[in-house]
Each structure stands twice: as C-alpha cells, then as structure tokens.
Amino acid sequence: MTGGASGIGLALGRAFAEAGCKVMLADVEKDALDAAMASLSGVGPEIRGIVCDVADPVSVDSAAEATFSAFGKVHILCNNAGVGARGGIDHIALDNWRWVLDVNLIGVVNGLRAFLPHMRAHGEGGHIVNTASMAGMVNSRQGFAPYPATKYAVVGMSEGLAMEVKPLGIGVSILCPRFVRTNILESARNRSERYGPTTPADTTNPLYPRLAEQVRTGMDPAEVARRVLAAIRNDELYVFTHPETREAVEERFRAILAAFDRAAAPPLQNRCRRSSNNRSGRNGGSR
Ligand SMILES: NC(=O)c1ccc[n+]([C@@H]2O[C@H](COP(=O)([O-])OP(=O)(O)OC[C@H]3O[C@@H](n4cnc5c(N)ncnc54)[C@H](O)[C@@H]3O)[C@@H](O)[C@H]2O)c1
C-alpha cells in the first residue's frame, strides 16, 4: 500500500487489516507513517510500515523485498501515493511537472515493476488497485496542470494492464474518486529537494478556495476504502465513488462521439470540392 500514512491509503490499510489481510504501509513521510502505524495498532493480523519514495525505483524495489521477506507472498498491490501541484501551463514550474509525473505516474510504474514479477511467479492470482482520480476521466477544471495528465495516464495504463494480467488471475481496479477529505492539498510537504526549491502554492487562483472547501467537506476516506474492497471482491475495473460525476463523463463521451460522427461524414476534401463547385455554380463558373 503506497501512500499508506494518510488519507485514502491509510483508510485502505485499515480496511484491509480489518478484512484479515496482513498489510505493509509504504510512505515517504516517516513521522506520518509512525503515527499511522500507531493508529492501526492491534487492527488485523499484522501491520508493518516502511519508508519508501515511490518516485525512486531503488526505494520501491527495497520496499518490495522487505514485504516479501515479511509476509512471503503478496496478493494485493495498491499503487496509491499521489500528489498535486496547481497552476496553469504558463505558471507551473517544470520541476513541479517532473515531481507530479514522478510520483503519480512513474510511482505506479515502479510499483508494478517491483511487484508484478512476484505476483506472476507465485501463480496464485491477486489484485492490483491503481489510484487515479475523476480527474483521470474528465478534466472539468479550467487550466492545464500535471495532475490530470498523470491521472489520465494511470487510467490508460491500467486498462492495458487489466487485459495483460487477466489470464494470470490478477484483477485490476482503477480508483477514481472525486473529493475526499484528506491531506492532498498539502502535498508539497513531501516534495523532494531534488525538484529544486518549492515555489509557494498558487493560491491566487480564484478556483483554489472552492477546491479547498470541496476537499475539506469531501467524502470520508473510509467510505472510499469500503468501495475498493467491494470492487476487489467483485473484480471491478472502474471504481467510482461519486455518482454525481456521471453527467460530466457523459458530456465528455458525447463530445467524443460527436467527433466520430463528424469523422464518418463525407471526407473534408470532397466537402471542400463540393462547396467550391457550388460556389462556382452560383457564380456561373470562373473558367
Ligand atoms: N483527496 C482527494 O480528493 C482525491 C481525489 C481523487 C484522487 N485522489 C488520489 O488519492 C491518492 C491518495 O491521496 P490522498 O487524497 O489520500 O492524499 P494524502 O496527502 O492524504 O495522502 C497521500 C500519501 O502519499 C504519500 N506520498 C506522497 N509522495 C510520496 C512519495 N514520493 N512516495 C511515497 N509516498 C508518497 C504522502 O506522504 C501521503 O501519506 C492520490 O493518488 C490522489 O491523487 C485523491
């Protein structure tokens, strides 16, 4: 369980433990990890924690080794750690792009590279949960930021993964919540120095107060965790938690289908020729 020290990851850790699983919480923030471990003490058969930076493949590999030697076989992998950085395309620093891409996208890749060979080798099947977001299904916010770019990528990658691992008896779920009451808006607390100096969050964006309020009053992470457990049991690919976002997805797909309708219309070239013929006809011909 990456990002297991806070928010959705911590709630997932608790829910898995309560369901009888042995759980390894992996997180980059040591103090929060210690607090999370303390909060789960006595829950479930066994909970361990390991400091791990998902953006660093060596760190993820060693977390995987620690998990294998602690528990033997791993059957459920949750690539959940994620961060957000705000800003429009002309405001956001390239270092912030690299940070968000490294954690949200390459972090998932690192998790898969470290655990999938093991899951493939033990041959007992299992389940992989990749945390994306509704921002990976529909980008309803103004502006252009790395967060939705990474979440669309996680959705696309996970859809392909699901097809690849199905014959191995491994299911895949793509978790796409909307607003959940977590510490996501304080993501910069875990931004590594290797991405250069932290620039202050762009709180001048008029959308920010609304976003902060939506997260503050968002869904209880425990509710999200309940949905995830049900999705694993029922082998569901897409896991949505906020039914009210359906309309936005429908609107996006309507626009996509309309574009296909236009593609199915007579080719543009012919249409141009036809309209220029019409014009010639109207004008009585120029040649
Ligand atoms: N909160 C929401 O509204 C919301 C909505 C949709 C999707 N999500 C996604 O849920 C996931 C969990 O976020 P959350 O909302 O619980 O936020 P959170 O900040 O409460 O938890 C994220 C956890 O990830 C850890 N983390 C950050 N960088 C890391 C790194 N490099 N390596 C390992 N761990 C790292 C943090 O220390 C933290 O414990 C993220 O992928 C996020 O994008 C959140």
The ligand as a MOL file (V3000), in Angstrom:
LIG
                    3D

  0  0  0     0  0            999 V3000
M  V30 BEGIN CTAB
M  V30 COUNTS 44 48 0 0 0
M  V30 BEGIN ATOM
M  V30 1 N -8.3120 13.5520 -1.8080 0
M  V30 2 C -8.9550 13.6090 -2.9460 0
M  V30 3 O -9.8980 14.4150 -3.1320 0
M  V30 4 C -8.5330 12.6940 -4.0740 0
M  V30 5 C -9.4070 12.5780 -5.1760 0
M  V30 6 C -9.0330 11.7460 -6.2190 0
M  V30 7 C -7.8630 11.0110 -6.1470 0
M  V30 8 N -7.0400 11.1360 -5.0680 0 CHG=1
M  V30 9 C -5.8030 10.3510 -5.0620 0
M  V30 10 O -5.7570 9.5670 -3.8890 0
M  V30 11 C -4.4070 9.2140 -3.6340 0
M  V30 12 C -4.1130 9.3920 -2.1630 0
M  V30 13 O -4.1330 10.8010 -1.8550 0
M  V30 14 P -4.8960 11.3650 -0.5870 0
M  V30 15 O -6.0060 12.1870 -1.0980 0
M  V30 16 O -5.1490 10.3040 0.3840 0 CHG=-1
M  V30 17 O -3.7970 12.4220 -0.0680 0
M  V30 18 P -2.8770 12.4220 1.2370 0
M  V30 19 O -1.9230 13.5400 1.0380 0
M  V30 20 O -3.7130 12.4110 2.4390 0
M  V30 21 O -2.1070 11.0320 1.1260 0
M  V30 22 C -1.1210 10.8120 0.1450 0
M  V30 23 C 0.0040 9.9800 0.7570 0
M  V30 24 O 1.0030 9.7830 -0.2490 0
M  V30 25 C 2.2690 9.9560 0.3700 0
M  V30 26 N 3.2820 10.3030 -0.6250 0
M  V30 27 C 3.4720 11.4810 -1.2740 0
M  V30 28 N 4.5400 11.4110 -2.0470 0
M  V30 29 C 5.0480 10.1650 -1.9180 0
M  V30 30 C 6.1580 9.5060 -2.4850 0
M  V30 31 N 7.0000 10.1220 -3.3330 0
M  V30 32 N 6.3790 8.2110 -2.1380 0
M  V30 33 C 5.5640 7.5770 -1.2530 0
M  V30 34 N 4.5090 8.1670 -0.6790 0
M  V30 35 C 4.2460 9.4500 -1.0090 0
M  V30 36 C 2.0470 11.0750 1.3740 0
M  V30 37 O 3.0570 11.1030 2.3650 0
M  V30 38 C 0.6810 10.7020 1.9110 0
M  V30 39 O 0.7910 9.8510 3.0280 0
M  V30 40 C -3.5530 10.0750 -4.5530 0
M  V30 41 O -3.1130 9.3040 -5.6550 0
M  V30 42 C -4.5150 11.1540 -5.0130 0
M  V30 43 O -4.1650 11.6800 -6.2580 0
M  V30 44 C -7.3530 11.9630 -4.0300 0
M  V30 END ATOM
M  V30 BEGIN BOND
M  V30 1 1 1 2
M  V30 2 2 2 3
M  V30 3 1 2 4
M  V30 4 1 4 5
M  V30 5 2 4 44
M  V30 6 2 5 6
M  V30 7 1 6 7
M  V30 8 2 7 8
M  V30 9 1 8 9
M  V30 10 1 8 44
M  V30 11 1 9 10
M  V30 12 1 9 42
M  V30 13 1 10 11
M  V30 14 1 11 12
M  V30 15 1 11 40
M  V30 16 1 12 13
M  V30 17 1 13 14
M  V30 18 2 14 15
M  V30 19 1 14 16
M  V30 20 1 14 17
M  V30 21 1 17 18
M  V30 22 2 18 19
M  V30 23 1 18 20
M  V30 24 1 18 21
M  V30 25 1 21 22
M  V30 26 1 22 23
M  V30 27 1 23 24
M  V30 28 1 23 38
M  V30 29 1 24 25
M  V30 30 1 25 26
M  V30 31 1 25 36
M  V30 32 1 26 27
M  V30 33 1 26 35
M  V30 34 2 27 28
M  V30 35 1 28 29
M  V30 36 1 29 30
M  V30 37 2 29 35
M  V30 38 1 30 31
M  V30 39 2 30 32
M  V30 40 1 32 33
M  V30 41 2 33 34
M  V30 42 1 34 35
M  V30 43 1 36 37
M  V30 44 1 36 38
M  V30 45 1 38 39
M  V30 46 1 40 41
M  V30 47 1 40 42
M  V30 48 1 42 43
M  V30 END BOND
M  V30 END CTAB
M  END
